[in-house]
Each structure stands twice: as C-alpha cells, then as structure tokens.
Amino acid sequence: MPCHRLESERLILRPPEWSDVPAMLPLIGEWEVARNLGTVPHPYAESDAREFFDRRAERERAGVADFTFAVTQKSDGAYLGGCGVHPRDNGETELGYWLGKPHWGKGYATEAARAVARFAFAELALEWLIAGWFFDNPASGRVLDKLGFVPAGEEQRDCRSRGAKVRCYMVRLSRQAFEAAA
C-alpha cells in the first residue's frame, strides 16, 4: 500500500513512525484522551504502541485499506495525535481521530478530520463515512457536525480503557454532502 501524506493549512498528516512513540505515549496515555477511544487501554505503555504498529503492518500485508495518519504541526513537526479511516466488519468505513489534551480546542481535530475525509472520498472513492462519539464527549460530536455528519442512531460500544460498553452516537457523511459543503 502506498504511503500517503496529507496537508492542510496548519497540519501534515503522514504515516505514523516508531520514532513518534516518545511523543505519542504521554498524549494518548492521559485518561481524558483514552476514555474517549474505543480500543485504547489505560494506562498506555510502549508495549501497546508496539501492538498498534504490529497490527498496522499485519493489515497492510493483508491488503486491508486501513489508513492511519500521525497528525503533526506543519510549522515544527510536533506530534499532536492521530486520525484515520478504518474498515468495519459490516463493509462501512469509519473515520476516527484523537488529539493530545494540550491540543484540544484549537481546531486541529476538525482540520485533520476534514483532510482525512477528503482523502477517503477522493482517493478511496468512498460514497459514505461513518463515525461515532461517546455520549460524554460532545466536543467530538461538534467536530463531526462541522464536517456535515448527520445522526445515524446509537449503539453500545466497547471502551477498553473504561472496561465497559459506552453509549455511542453514530453519524454518517455522504461524499455528496461533503463535496457540497467544501
């Protein structure tokens, strides 16, 4: 699978590298971040990062169209978080993102998610994206609203860090709606 690099006004999104781990661990390791992600354990250790990279390599070898990007600042290359599009077992593709707490409230999540949605629709020729946000993380819902996602129901989702299922609001975005809003 080719390496993809996306750029936006303030960000560069590129494939994650093992050299990102020292910057990633303290960001994703914060409870306030991990509690909003379904598959991330808490605490998050270097061994969890190794599993993440091993899983990525395995999916790439299998030819799975699963794209994860490191979100970095264009100005200085600082690592901010992650964003990507991931296939689900039901054939849909899900947009996901996270940022370290010091980078919240600055518009980076919206900017990164918009760049990845553009990639998904233009490069992967997807017609729809789905996303979900936990009921107690309305800031994530606002990011998705800004991109044009519309409500698509609720489900109970596993949250590894919480060790429980959590109510998750599901949303959908069509290529047509995304392009019309661009």
C-alpha positions in Angstrom: 0.0 0.0 0.0 1.5 3.4 -0.9 2.4 5.9 1.8 0.0 8.8 1.9 0.9 12.3 3.1 -1.9 14.9 3.5 -1.5 18.6 4.1 -3.9 21.2 5.4 -3.4 24.8 6.4 -1.6 24.0 9.7 -1.1 20.3 9.6 0.8 17.5 7.9 -0.8 14.1 8.2 1.6 11.2 7.5 2.0 7.5 8.3 2.9 7.0 11.9 6.5 6.0 12.7 8.1 4.3 15.6 10.0 7.5 16.3 6.6 9.1 17.2 6.2 6.9 20.2 8.0 9.1 22.7 5.7 12.0 21.8 2.6 9.8 21.5 2.8 7.9 24.8 2.2 10.9 27.2 -0.6 12.2 24.9 -2.6 9.0 24.4 -1.8 7.9 27.9 -3.8 10.6 29.5 -7.1 9.3 31.0 -9.1 12.2 29.4 -7.9 11.0 25.9 -8.0 7.3 26.4 -11.6 7.3 27.9 -12.9 8.7 24.5 -11.3 5.9 22.4 -12.8 2.5 22.0 -9.7 0.4 21.6 -7.1 2.2 23.6 -6.1 0.8 27.0 -5.3 2.9 30.0 -2.6 3.2 31.1 -1.0 3.1 27.7 2.5 1.7 27.5 5.2 1.2 24.9 4.1 -2.4 24.6 0.6 -1.1 23.5 2.3 1.1 20.9 4.2 -2.0 19.6 0.9 -3.8 19.3 -0.5 -0.9 17.3 2.4 -0.9 14.9 2.3 -4.7 14.6 -1.4 -4.6 13.8 -0.9 -1.9 11.2 1.8 -3.9 9.5 -0.3 -7.0 9.5 -3.3 -5.2 8.0 -1.0 -3.7 5.3 0.4 -7.1 4.4 -3.2 -8.4 4.1 -4.0 -5.5 1.7 -6.6 -4.0 4.0 -7.5 -0.4 3.2 -6.9 0.9 6.7 -5.3 4.3 6.8 -3.9 5.8 10.0 -2.1 9.2 10.0 0.1 10.9 12.5 -1.2 14.4 12.9 1.7 16.8 13.1 2.1 20.6 13.1 3.3 21.9 9.8 5.4 24.7 11.5 7.6 22.5 13.7 6.6 18.8 13.1 5.3 18.5 16.6 3.2 15.3 17.1 -0.4 16.2 18.0 -2.4 12.9 17.7 -3.8 10.5 15.2 -6.6 10.4 12.5 -7.6 7.8 10.1 -10.2 5.8 8.2 -10.8 2.2 9.1 -12.9 -0.6 7.5 -15.6 -2.2 9.7 -16.7 -5.8 9.5 -20.1 -4.6 8.0 -18.4 -3.1 5.0 -18.6 0.5 6.1 -15.6 2.7 6.7 -15.2 4.7 9.9 -13.4 8.0 10.5 -11.7 8.3 13.8 -9.4 10.8 15.4 -7.7 11.8 18.7 -5.5 14.6 19.9 -3.5 15.1 23.0 -5.2 17.2 25.6 -2.7 20.2 25.2 -4.0 20.5 21.5 -7.8 20.5 22.3 -9.9 23.5 21.4 -7.6 24.8 18.6 -9.5 23.4 15.6 -6.9 20.8 14.9 -9.3 17.9 15.1 -11.7 19.4 12.6 -8.8 20.3 10.3 -7.3 16.8 10.5 -10.7 15.0 10.1 -11.6 17.2 7.1 -8.3 16.3 5.4 -8.8 12.6 6.0 -12.4 12.7 4.9 -11.3 14.5 1.7 -8.7 11.7 1.2 -11.4 9.0 1.8 -13.8 10.4 -0.7 -11.2 11.5 -3.4 -8.6 8.8 -3.2 -10.5 5.8 -1.9 -13.7 6.7 -3.8 -15.9 6.0 -0.8 -19.6 7.1 -1.0 -20.1 7.2 2.8 -18.1 7.6 6.0 -19.4 6.8 9.5 -18.1 8.0 12.8 -19.1 7.7 16.4 -18.7 9.7 19.6 -19.3 8.7 23.2 -22.2 10.4 24.8 -20.0 12.2 27.3 -17.6 13.6 24.7 -19.8 16.3 23.0 -16.7 18.1 21.7 -16.1 15.2 19.3 -19.7 15.5 18.2 -19.2 19.1 17.4 -16.1 18.3 15.2 -18.2 15.8 13.2 -21.1 18.3 12.9 -18.7 20.8 11.4 -17.8 18.3 8.7 -21.5 17.7 7.8 -22.1 14.3 9.5 -25.7 13.6 10.3 -27.2 11.4 13.1 -27.5 7.7 12.3 -28.5 6.2 15.6 -26.9 4.9 18.7 -25.0 1.8 19.8 -23.3 0.4 22.8 -19.5 0.3 22.1 -16.8 -1.4 23.9 -14.4 1.1 25.6 -11.2 -0.8 26.5 -9.9 2.0 28.9 -13.2 2.1 30.8 -13.7 -1.7 30.7 -17.3 -1.3 29.8 -19.7 -0.7 26.9 -20.5 3.0 26.5 -23.4 4.7 24.7 -22.1 5.9 21.3 -23.8 8.3 19.0 -23.3 7.2 15.4 -23.2 9.7 12.5 -22.9 9.4 8.7 -21.4 11.6 6.0 -22.0 11.2 2.2 -19.5 12.2 -0.4 -22.2 14.4 -1.9 -22.8 16.3 1.3 -19.1 16.7 2.0 -18.4 18.0 -1.5 -21.4 20.4 -1.4 -20.1 21.8 1.9 -16.5 22.2 0.7 
